[in-house]
Amino acid sequence: MTSWKVRLFSLIPVLLALARMVSVGGGASLISSVGFTLGWSLYGLLGLLLGGVCWVAVGRGVAASPVSPRREH
């Protein structure tokens, strides 16, 4: 791997920890403001929405990227 790929790969645990902190903080503040049941419902809906957006973005990225044919030896 090249050096920029190694640096990028080493950021994954940091980004995951940051995402976990933001997620827990957002969930806790949501629960404290609207209540436990509604808070978790909204939290789940936000997760589904984010997952759908990522799914569409990746789907468009895969469809837009050119695929080079594999050469067989």
Secondary structure as UniProt FT lines:
FT   HELIX           3..10
FT   HELIX           12..34
FT   HELIX           36..64
//
